[in-house]
Amino acid sequence: MSKRNKGKMPLLEHLNEFRKRFLRSVIAILAASTAGWFLYDQIITQLAKPVCDLAAARATGSDECGSLYINGILGPLNLQIKVAILSGFIVAAPVWLYQLWAFIAPALHRKEKRYSILFLFAATPFFAIGATIGYLILPVAIKVLFGFTPDALTNLVKFDDYLDFVLRMILLFGLAFELPVFLLTFNLIGFLRGATILKPWRIWVFSITLAAAALTPTSDPITMSFLAGPLVLLYFLAGLIALLLDRRRDKRKQTQDSADFDPSASPID
């Protein structure tokens, strides 16, 4: 039996596996970024709505759009490249998240590898939900941040900084909502039990709140609450589901052990 079949993998095979998964992720991101390059106008029109209606400005022939501006000769080109790449990361997230999981999968038993498909089908909608929430709270976050501008001053915002802020926020919310998917997947493969997940709940709640405060692009409590609140609820939900799965697994194991035990067997002298 090979080392790989025994659950071990030589360092060279680990590196080859990592290279394969990394290349697949890069190809997916580049393909999605190419689509983002050609859909650039539609993307920036949609993302700029909380500050300015680009479609209306173009229709009226206006030279200005709210407080947004682009600076420099290479500014428009750099902006399109940045939007294309960040859009590629967001759109291709289900692919590179699955490749990350698949990199771990070779260490699992064959029975456990079937959960890789379950991970893929669960990771995609949860990422989409998180990204959607991140986009929907943009008007609230921007309104709060713009509210700190003194009345006597005008707040001019570089368009590339604004879009970088928006896309990073959407990506952050999408990735944050993968927490319950990872917890339940680790429970299904027997790596984490429900009690292990829920026992340090105070530490989890504090860590989620602290991470939301540190990682959200805005410093206002409203945006932080929109991220931390659902994550705390999803954490507890994942822990409760893990407890139910553990109970079923333990009951099945007890039944199997009882069936394997034969009281009529003669003792060994």
C-alpha positions as CSV (number, residue, x, y, z in Angstrom):
1,M,0.0,0.0,0.0
2,S,1.4,3.4,-0.9
3,K,2.0,6.2,1.5
4,R,-0.8,8.2,0.0
5,N,-3.3,5.3,0.7
6,K,-2.2,5.2,4.3
7,G,-3.2,8.8,4.7
8,K,0.3,10.2,4.2
9,M,1.6,12.2,1.4
10,P,5.3,13.1,0.6
11,L,6.3,16.7,0.6
12,L,6.8,16.7,-3.2
13,E,3.3,15.4,-3.8
14,H,2.0,18.1,-1.4
15,L,3.8,20.7,-3.5
16,N,2.4,19.3,-6.8
17,E,-1.1,19.2,-5.3
18,F,-0.8,22.8,-4.2
19,R,0.5,23.9,-7.6
20,K,-2.4,22.1,-9.4
21,R,-5.0,23.7,-7.1
22,F,-3.3,27.1,-7.3
23,L,-3.2,27.1,-11.1
24,R,-6.8,26.1,-11.3
25,S,-7.8,28.9,-9.0
26,V,-5.7,31.4,-11.0
27,I,-7.3,30.3,-14.3
28,A,-10.8,30.7,-12.8
29,I,-9.9,34.2,-11.5
30,L,-8.4,35.2,-14.8
31,A,-11.4,33.9,-16.7
32,A,-13.8,35.8,-14.4
33,S,-11.6,38.9,-14.6
34,T,-11.7,38.8,-18.4
35,A,-15.5,38.9,-18.2
36,G,-15.2,41.8,-15.7
37,W,-13.0,43.7,-18.1
38,F,-15.7,43.6,-20.8
39,L,-18.5,44.2,-18.4
40,Y,-16.6,47.2,-16.8
41,D,-19.2,49.8,-17.6
42,Q,-22.1,47.8,-16.3
43,I,-20.2,47.0,-13.1
44,I,-19.1,50.5,-12.2
45,T,-22.6,51.9,-13.1
46,Q,-24.2,49.4,-10.6
47,L,-21.6,49.9,-7.8
48,A,-21.6,53.8,-8.1
49,K,-25.4,54.0,-7.4
50,P,-25.0,54.7,-3.6
51,V,-23.1,57.9,-4.5
52,C,-24.0,58.8,-8.1
53,D,-26.3,57.6,-10.9
54,L,-23.8,57.2,-13.7
55,A,-26.4,56.1,-16.2
56,A,-28.4,59.3,-15.6
57,A,-25.3,61.5,-15.8
58,R,-24.4,60.0,-19.1
59,A,-27.9,60.4,-20.4
60,T,-28.0,64.1,-19.6
61,G,-24.4,64.7,-20.8
62,S,-23.3,65.9,-17.4
63,D,-19.5,66.3,-16.9
64,E,-19.8,65.6,-13.2
65,C,-21.2,62.8,-11.1
66,G,-21.6,63.6,-7.4
67,S,-18.4,63.7,-5.6
68,L,-16.6,61.1,-7.6
69,Y,-13.6,61.8,-9.8
70,I,-10.7,60.0,-11.6
71,N,-7.2,61.5,-11.4
72,G,-4.2,61.0,-13.6
73,I,-3.5,59.9,-17.2
74,L,-3.3,56.2,-16.2
75,G,-6.2,56.6,-13.7
76,P,-9.0,55.2,-16.0
77,L,-6.8,52.2,-17.1
78,N,-5.7,51.4,-13.6
79,L,-9.3,51.6,-12.5
80,Q,-10.6,49.2,-15.1
81,I,-7.8,46.7,-14.3
82,K,-8.5,46.9,-10.6
83,V,-12.3,46.5,-11.1
84,A,-11.7,43.5,-13.4
85,I,-9.4,41.7,-11.0
86,L,-11.5,42.3,-7.9
87,S,-14.6,41.3,-9.8
88,G,-12.8,38.1,-10.9
89,F,-11.9,37.3,-7.2
90,I,-15.6,37.7,-6.2
91,V,-17.1,35.8,-9.2
92,A,-14.6,33.0,-9.0
93,A,-14.8,32.6,-5.2
94,P,-16.7,29.3,-5.3
95,V,-14.0,27.8,-7.5
96,W,-10.9,28.9,-5.5
97,L,-12.7,28.1,-2.2
98,Y,-13.4,24.6,-3.5
99,Q,-9.8,24.2,-4.6
100,L,-8.7,25.2,-1.1
101,W,-10.9,22.5,0.3
102,A,-9.8,20.0,-2.3
103,F,-6.2,20.6,-1.2
104,I,-7.1,19.3,2.2
105,A,-9.2,16.4,0.9
106,P,-6.4,14.0,0.0
107,A,-5.7,13.6,3.7
108,L,-9.3,12.4,4.2
109,H,-10.7,8.9,3.8
110,R,-12.6,8.0,0.7
111,K,-15.9,8.1,2.7
112,E,-15.2,11.6,3.9
113,K,-14.2,12.9,0.4
114,R,-17.8,12.8,-0.7
115,Y,-18.4,15.9,1.5
116,S,-16.3,17.9,-0.9
117,I,-19.3,18.1,-3.2
118,L,-21.5,19.1,-0.3
119,F,-19.0,21.8,0.6
120,L,-19.1,23.2,-3.0
121,F,-22.9,23.3,-3.1
122,A,-23.1,25.0,0.3
123,A,-20.2,27.4,-0.1
124,T,-21.6,29.0,-3.3
125,P,-25.0,30.2,-1.9
126,F,-23.5,31.3,1.4
127,F,-20.9,33.3,-0.4
128,A,-23.6,34.8,-2.6
129,I,-25.7,35.7,0.4
130,G,-22.8,37.4,2.2
131,A,-21.8,39.3,-0.9
132,T,-25.4,40.4,-1.5
133,I,-25.7,41.7,2.1
134,G,-22.4,43.5,1.7
135,Y,-23.8,45.2,-1.4
136,L,-27.2,46.1,0.1
137,I,-25.7,47.8,3.2
138,L,-23.4,50.0,1.0
139,P,-25.8,53.0,0.9
140,V,-26.1,52.9,4.7
141,A,-22.4,52.7,5.3
142,I,-21.6,55.4,2.8
143,K,-24.3,57.7,4.2
144,V,-22.8,57.2,7.7
145,L,-19.3,57.9,6.5
146,F,-20.2,61.0,4.5
147,G,-22.1,62.3,7.5
148,F,-18.7,63.0,9.2
149,T,-17.8,65.6,6.5
150,P,-18.1,69.1,8.0
151,D,-20.8,71.3,6.4
152,A,-18.3,73.9,5.2
153,L,-16.3,71.3,3.2
154,T,-16.9,69.2,0.1
155,N,-15.8,65.6,0.1
156,L,-14.3,64.6,-3.2
157,V,-13.7,60.9,-3.6
158,K,-11.4,59.2,-6.0
159,F,-13.4,56.8,-8.1
160,D,-10.8,54.0,-7.8
161,D,-10.6,54.3,-4.0
162,Y,-14.4,54.2,-3.8
163,L,-14.7,51.1,-6.0
164,D,-11.8,49.4,-4.2
165,F,-13.7,50.0,-0.9
166,V,-16.9,48.7,-2.4
167,L,-15.5,45.5,-3.9
168,R,-13.4,44.7,-0.9
169,M,-16.4,45.0,1.3
170,I,-18.5,42.7,-0.9
171,L,-15.6,40.2,-0.9
172,L,-15.2,40.4,2.9
173,F,-18.9,39.8,3.5
174,G,-18.9,36.8,1.1
175,L,-15.9,35.2,2.7
176,A,-17.2,35.8,6.3
177,F,-20.4,33.9,5.5
178,E,-18.3,30.8,4.7
179,L,-17.7,30.3,8.5
180,P,-20.7,27.9,9.1
181,V,-19.9,26.0,5.9
182,F,-16.4,25.2,7.2
183,L,-17.6,24.4,10.7
184,L,-20.2,21.9,9.5
185,T,-17.9,20.4,6.9
186,F,-15.3,19.8,9.6
187,N,-18.0,18.2,11.8
188,L,-19.2,15.9,9.0
189,I,-15.7,14.6,8.5
190,G,-15.3,14.0,12.2
191,F,-12.7,16.7,12.8
192,L,-14.9,18.9,15.1
193,R,-17.7,17.9,17.3
194,G,-20.7,20.1,18.1
195,A,-19.7,20.4,21.7
196,T,-16.2,21.5,20.7
197,I,-17.7,24.2,18.5
198,L,-20.2,25.6,21.1
199,K,-18.2,25.2,24.3
200,P,-16.1,28.3,23.8
201,W,-19.0,30.3,22.5
202,R,-18.0,33.5,24.4
203,I,-14.6,33.4,22.7
204,W,-16.3,32.9,19.4
205,V,-18.7,35.8,19.8
206,F,-15.9,38.1,21.0
207,S,-13.6,37.0,18.1
208,I,-16.4,37.5,15.5
209,T,-17.2,40.9,16.8
210,L,-13.5,41.9,17.0
211,A,-12.9,40.6,13.5
212,A,-15.9,42.5,12.2
213,A,-14.7,45.7,13.8
214,A,-11.2,45.3,12.5
215,L,-11.9,44.0,8.9
216,T,-14.9,46.0,7.8
217,P,-13.7,49.0,5.7
218,T,-15.9,51.4,7.7
219,S,-15.5,52.2,11.4
220,D,-19.2,52.7,12.1
221,P,-21.1,50.3,14.4
222,I,-23.9,49.9,11.9
223,T,-21.8,48.2,9.3
224,M,-20.0,46.1,11.9
225,S,-23.4,44.9,13.3
226,F,-24.6,44.0,9.8
227,L,-21.6,41.6,9.6
228,A,-21.2,40.4,13.2
229,G,-24.9,39.8,13.9
230,P,-25.6,37.3,11.1
231,L,-22.2,35.6,11.7
232,V,-23.0,35.0,15.4
233,L,-26.4,33.6,14.5
234,L,-24.8,31.3,11.8
235,Y,-22.2,30.2,14.3
236,F,-24.8,29.1,16.8
237,L,-26.9,27.5,14.1
238,A,-23.9,25.6,12.8
239,G,-23.1,24.4,16.3
240,L,-26.6,23.2,17.0
241,I,-26.7,21.3,13.7
242,A,-23.4,19.8,14.5
243,L,-24.8,18.6,17.9
244,L,-27.7,16.9,16.1
245,L,-25.3,15.2,13.6
246,D,-23.1,14.0,16.5
247,R,-26.1,12.6,18.3
248,R,-27.2,10.7,15.2
249,R,-23.6,9.5,14.5
250,D,-23.2,8.3,18.2
251,K,-26.5,6.5,18.1
252,R,-25.6,4.8,14.8
253,K,-22.3,3.7,16.3
254,Q,-23.9,2.3,19.4
255,T,-26.3,0.3,17.3
256,Q,-23.5,-1.1,15.2
257,D,-21.4,-2.0,18.3
258,S,-24.4,-3.8,19.8
259,A,-24.9,-5.7,16.6
260,D,-21.3,-6.7,16.5
261,F,-21.3,-7.9,20.1
262,D,-22.2,-11.6,20.4
263,P,-23.0,-12.6,24.0
264,S,-23.2,-16.3,23.1
265,A,-19.6,-16.5,22.1
266,S,-17.4,-18.7,24.3
267,P,-14.8,-17.0,26.4
268,I,-11.1,-17.7,25.7
269,D,-9.4,-19.7,28.3
